[in-house]
Amino acid sequence: MRFKKIYLEITNNCNLNCSFCIHNTRPKKFMSMEEFKTILTKIKPYTKYLYFHILGEPLLHPQINEFIDLASKDFSINITTNGYFLSKIVNNKNIRQINISLQSYDKHLPLEEYLNNIIINANKLHHNNTIINYRLWALNDTLKAQMKDILLKHYTFTEKGIYLSEETMFIWPSLSNTYSNPNGTCKGLITHMGILVDGTIIPCCLDSNGLINLGNIFKDNLEDILNSAKVNHIIEGFKHHQKYEKLCQKCNFYDRIDKQKERDYYG
């Protein structure tokens, strides 16, 4: 398999307007079942792990359970969600992992009520052998501590398949960023790629507005796209610690990685 995972945006609609998010500038869309089936067929030779995640809230999709059931025949399914609609997943035993972005808390519910609702539904999925990963990313210290206290009432985080993940804030890639660094690497197009809801193929899940448009999975041959001069140029740049695309230069996600780890990864 060429990729460790492929990110697939089944919708770019979202129920929230989070401050940390770069926000969607594209027409709102839900992927149709026929479009979904077409993509599954085309990406089957390239990965075993499918992630419902780029922008948008995947659990808003009206056919989310059908999508999970269909895709799980050939792929291990992973979902990143803000957690508000976990109850929409009905009796589903076909999800490998759920990442719950707790930084999406929007305060329209009391914090404990918000987390308890998530925990109840997450535990149902965990009983069906789904890995649960609670993400505390880009939160202020006070709120993070409050969330940890509530979670620790329910978990020791030593039980199998329950995790707590913390990350420092990264800079979303945008051509308007003052941050810019032409030197650096990324795993985009090396371990993963992304597909937007309209079929646009992108190098990674952070190119959420499709600025590095490599082609369209509905119109183009995927093998031709992945063997194109542009894709090879991007990959060779990353292997030699060079970001050739302007958007990549405006991203610091992998710039935060220890440089020795990068050398070990690329040999």
C-alpha positions, 0 to 999 in steps of 0.5 A: 500500500502506498499510503498509511492513510487517506483523509476523506472529507465527506462534508465540509459543513460544521455545526460550530465556528471554532476560533482555532479553525481556519474555516471553510471558504468553499461551497457547502456540500454533502458527498453523495453515496455514488460519489463515495462509492466511486472514491472507495473503488479508486483508493482501494489499492492505495491504503487500508486506513480511511479517515473521515476528516479535513474540514467539517463535522463528519457526523453531520452527514445524513448517511454517516452510518451507511458510509461507515458500514460500506467503507469498513468492508475494505478499510479501517475507519477513523473519524475525527469529530467535535463530539456533539453528534456521537449519538448518531452512530447507531450500533456500529461496530465498524469504526477503528478509532474516534478522535474527539476534539475537545477544544471544540467545546463552545460553552452552550452547555455546562462543561460537565454536561458537555463532557458527560454526554460525550463520555456516555456515547464514547463508552458505547463505541469503546464497548464495540472495540473502537479506540477512543482518543480524547484530544486536548489541543490548543486549549487555555490551561484553565479549561484544559485542567477542568476537562482533565479533572472531569475525564479522570473521574471516568478514566485512568487512561491505563485501560486499553483503547482509551487515550488522552492526547495533548498538542501545542498550537500549530499555525494553520497554513495560509498564504496570508500568514506572516510565518514563512519557512522554505526549509522543512519537511512533511509527510504529505504525499509520502504517508498520506494524502487528502480528498476534499468533498468535491473530489479535489486531491490535496497533499495533506489534511491541512490544505483545507481550502484545496490551494495545492490542487493536484487533480480531481478523483472524479475526473482524473486517473489517480495513478497519473496524479500520484506519478505527476511531476508536481507530486514528485517535485513536492515529495523530493523537496520534503525528502531534502528538507525543502518546501517548494509549495508556497502554502507549505512554507506558511505551515509550521506543523512539522517545523516543530518536530525534532530535526533528528527525528526527521533525519531518522524518518527519511534516512 
